[in-house]
Amino acid sequence: MLRDEVSDAVRKGQFHIFSATTIDEGIEVLTGKPAGKKGEDGSYPEGTVNYLVDTHLKEMAEKLKGFFYRGEKGDQVEIVLRINAGSFACHYCL
């Protein structure tokens, strides 16, 4: 149950409440851009938030490889982002 002042603010248009059942839905509500669904080839459509995140993570992995990574080309590196109680893992072959 919402407090009365929150309900009043919603009625006056001063405050908005959105529901989301997935992270992707929340991303779309907060950014106004499509989150993007992963294609069969493992990539996301250009112009989506997930495409930008995926591209940035690949760039970060490539940069980190030069500083910390001393394995063989083709080895798999795991990047894990912790988000509150959950986690999101990306696997990239370098």
C-alpha positions, -999 to +999 in steps of 0.1 A: +000+000+000+013+035-009+014+063+016-013+090+010+012+116-001+026+093-028-009+085-041-017+122-042+016+129-061+007+102-086-028+117-091-013+151-097+012+138-122+042+147-099+053+111-095+050+081-117+050+044-109+060+018-135+060-020-131+085-042-149+088-080-147+123-082-163+154-061-163+149-054-200+115-040-194+130-017-167+157-006-191+131+003-217+110+023-192+140+042-178+158+049-211+130+051-236+150+029-259+146-008-268+166-031-246+172-055-276+169-093-278+199-115-284+198-130-319+207-165-329+243-154-336+246-140-301+246-104-311+221-076-302+204-053-328+222-020-333+206+010-316+196-010-285+208-007-250+220-043-249+240-037-281+258-007-264+265-027-233+277-057-252+300-035-274+314-017-244+321-050-225+339-064-255+360-032-257+368-034-220+378-071-223+401-063-252+418-034-232+421-055-201+437-083-221+467-061-227+472-053-190+463-085-172+459-114-196+489-136-204+471-167-218+468-182-252+447-166-280+413-182-280+411-188-243+378-179-227+377-150-203+347-145-180+335-110-170+310-110-142+290-079-133+272-081-099+239-064-098+223-064-063+214-100-055+219-113-091+247-115-115+252-112-152+280-131-169+295-125-203+319-149-220+343-137-247+370-155-265+400-133-269 
